[in-house]
Amino acid sequence: MDRINVLVGGEGRINAQIGIMPEYTGEYTVVPQLGRPVILRTKNYRMTDNVTVEAVPLTEQPNDAGGITLTVGGRTDE
């Protein structure tokens, strides 16, 4: 697939580049991580599908006080 990148500089200059973008071959499904970003290295690659971001894992568990403990994004046995 051909591409044309156009960069308009602060002085009104236009820089055009024509070439073939390589296809992205990494993951298209992402599971969020607590406390750290998940980065897909997609810059300068042609993507062939949508990215799916999974829901943050949630678990509910009865606790000794008679309530429910909600755990967000982690395991309950830690």
PEDABEL-V910371 format. One record per residue. N is the residue number from 1. RES is the residue in one letter. PHI is phi as a letter, one per 30 degrees, with the letter a starting at -180 (* if undefined). PSI is psi in degrees with one decimal (NA if undefined). Layout:
# PEDABEL-V910371
n:N res:RES phi:PHI psi:PSI
n:N res:RES phi:PHI psi:PSI
This chain:
# PEDABEL-V910371
n:1 res:M phi:* psi:129.7
n:2 res:D phi:d psi:154.5
n:3 res:R phi:b psi:152.6
n:4 res:I phi:b psi:117.5
n:5 res:N phi:c psi:131.4
n:6 res:V phi:b psi:123.5
n:7 res:L phi:c psi:120.2
n:8 res:V phi:c psi:114.2
n:9 res:G phi:d psi:167.8
n:10 res:G phi:d psi:-17.2
n:11 res:E phi:c psi:17.6
n:12 res:G phi:i psi:8.1
n:13 res:R phi:d psi:148.3
n:14 res:I phi:c psi:129.3
n:15 res:N phi:c psi:116.0
n:16 res:A phi:c psi:141.6
n:17 res:Q phi:b psi:129.8
n:18 res:I phi:c psi:133.5
n:19 res:G phi:a psi:-173.1
n:20 res:I phi:c psi:127.0
n:21 res:M phi:d psi:131.1
n:22 res:P phi:d psi:152.8
n:23 res:E phi:d psi:137.0
n:24 res:Y phi:d psi:129.6
n:25 res:T phi:c psi:11.0
n:26 res:G phi:d psi:-164.9
n:27 res:E phi:d psi:145.4
n:28 res:Y phi:c psi:-4.9
n:29 res:T phi:c psi:131.0
n:30 res:V phi:b psi:136.2
n:31 res:V phi:c psi:120.6
n:32 res:P phi:e psi:145.6
n:33 res:Q phi:c psi:135.2
n:34 res:L phi:d psi:130.9
n:35 res:G phi:i psi:2.4
n:36 res:R phi:a psi:144.2
n:37 res:P phi:d psi:153.8
n:38 res:V phi:c psi:117.6
n:39 res:I phi:c psi:124.7
n:40 res:L phi:c psi:123.8
n:41 res:R phi:d psi:79.9
n:42 res:T phi:c psi:-7.4
n:43 res:K phi:e psi:132.8
n:44 res:N phi:i psi:20.6
n:45 res:Y phi:b psi:150.2
n:46 res:R phi:c psi:123.8
n:47 res:M phi:c psi:141.9
n:48 res:T phi:c psi:0.4
n:49 res:D phi:a psi:171.3
n:50 res:N phi:d psi:154.2
n:51 res:V phi:c psi:134.0
n:52 res:T phi:c psi:123.6
n:53 res:V phi:c psi:114.5
n:54 res:E phi:d psi:159.2
n:55 res:A phi:d psi:150.0
n:56 res:V phi:d psi:129.4
n:57 res:P phi:d psi:131.9
n:58 res:L phi:b psi:137.5
n:59 res:T phi:b psi:142.8
n:60 res:E phi:c psi:136.7
n:61 res:Q phi:b psi:131.6
n:62 res:P phi:d psi:142.1
n:63 res:N phi:c psi:172.5
n:64 res:D phi:d psi:-19.8
n:65 res:A phi:d psi:0.8
n:66 res:G phi:j psi:2.8
n:67 res:G phi:c psi:-162.2
n:68 res:I phi:b psi:132.3
n:69 res:T phi:c psi:126.3
n:70 res:L phi:c psi:121.4
n:71 res:T phi:c psi:124.5
n:72 res:V phi:c psi:117.1
n:73 res:G phi:i psi:20.7
n:74 res:G phi:b psi:179.4
n:75 res:R phi:d psi:149.1
n:76 res:T phi:d psi:-11.1
n:77 res:D phi:c psi:13.8
n:78 res:E phi:d psi:NA
